[in-house]
Amino acid sequence: MDRIEIREAGGEMVVNVYALDPLSDPRWGELVARHAKGGVFHTTAWLESLRRTYGYEPVAYTTSPPGTDLQNGLVFCRVNSWLSGRRLVSLPFSDHCEPLVDRSVDLQVLLAAIGRQYWNQRWCYVEIRALRSLGAGTSLFHSTYNYCFHKLDLKQDITTLFRNFHKSSTQRAIRRAEREGLTAQEGQSESLLNSFYDLFLLTRRRHRIPPQPLTWFHSLIDCFGQALQIRIAFKGGRPVAGMLTLRYNETLIYKYGCSDARFSNLGGMHLLFWRSIQEAKQENMCVFDLGRSDCENAGLITFKDRWGAMRSTLTYSRYTLSRQSAGTFKPAEAAWKLRVAKGLFAYAPDRLFSAAGRLLYKHIG
């Protein structure tokens, strides 16, 4: 376990910060389970999925000495890419990952230690994807990037939830799906995964973005077990919409959605969302996390607004030595989307399209 000495403001006290492996140190899972800010993206299941698929190396920083319970922690993945640089990200492909820190002084110390490591490890930057802007500062240049974030309060009764849906779009689409005789299946079977991934390829091609590799979804299934559900809407025997959800404590997380645009008027995605909400209510869950949306994606934001979800702002932070790099901060995943959106993958065969995702995503996180 690495140890970093940090001298507090005034220079009178030295505080030790320790780097640990959250996949092998059982204290990490215990901290995530008991901390109020712990979420699905902190879990060893998510970290192991990232490691298996992309080779990222998880690391967590804490002020708690070895052999004691963790009182705080800030988890990252080391991304080492010859294409996009070496960096520390908390966490790749995660909508949000809060520092598990209660005291601002501890956060300040942890960020100072990471700043020290920044120099030693020669990272391009450090990125933290918190739910809100971090108040602590460092000697590094700091910039932010915002997303929209939606969550739906499930503590209301099911009738009230439905009544709060937008009448002329969301409620109508659910009823249309029921009239059309759409059916829904859920589980983790290979056939459901294949149906989901076929729809995923269609959706990513439509958006001109390479797909994440199929191995990523296999890793998620293996690591999350029954906490992961694939949901597919069918018209007859044809898959028309799909979504992948994760469950953590009393929260259901919508992570991926996809559809066949030829059947979008049938309300397949609306049916899947509605079924997910109904099942979450039956299992006494309290929150439906609808995830992040690019602020410029007005259509997706409106779609989530119309479920009666509360909208807020996700604020990602980047720390770097370069004022210029800080000023032009855009998350690596978003930057790659812009680069490939010019049509490079619009007409590529499925095999080449999928191969592009396998090659690129390990450099994007």
Secondary structure, 3 states (H helix, E strand, C coil): CEEEEEECCCCCCEEEEEEECCCCCHHHHHHHHHCCCCCHHHCHHHHHHHHHHHCCEEEEEECCCCCCCCCCEEEEEEEEECCCEEEEEECCCCCCCCCECCCHHHHHHHHHHHHHHHHHHCCCEEEEEECCCCCCCCCCEEEEEEEEEEEEECCCCHHHHHHHCCHHHHHHHHHHHHHCCCEEEEECCHHHHHHHHHHHHHHHHHHCCCCCCHHHHHHHHHHHHHHEEEEEEEECCEEEEEEEEEEECCEEEEEEEEECHHHHHHCHHHHHHHHHHHHHHHCCCCEEEEEEEECCCHHHHHHHHCCCCEEEEEEEEEEECCHHHHHCCCCHHHHHHHHHCCCCCCCCCHHHHHHHHHHHHHHHC
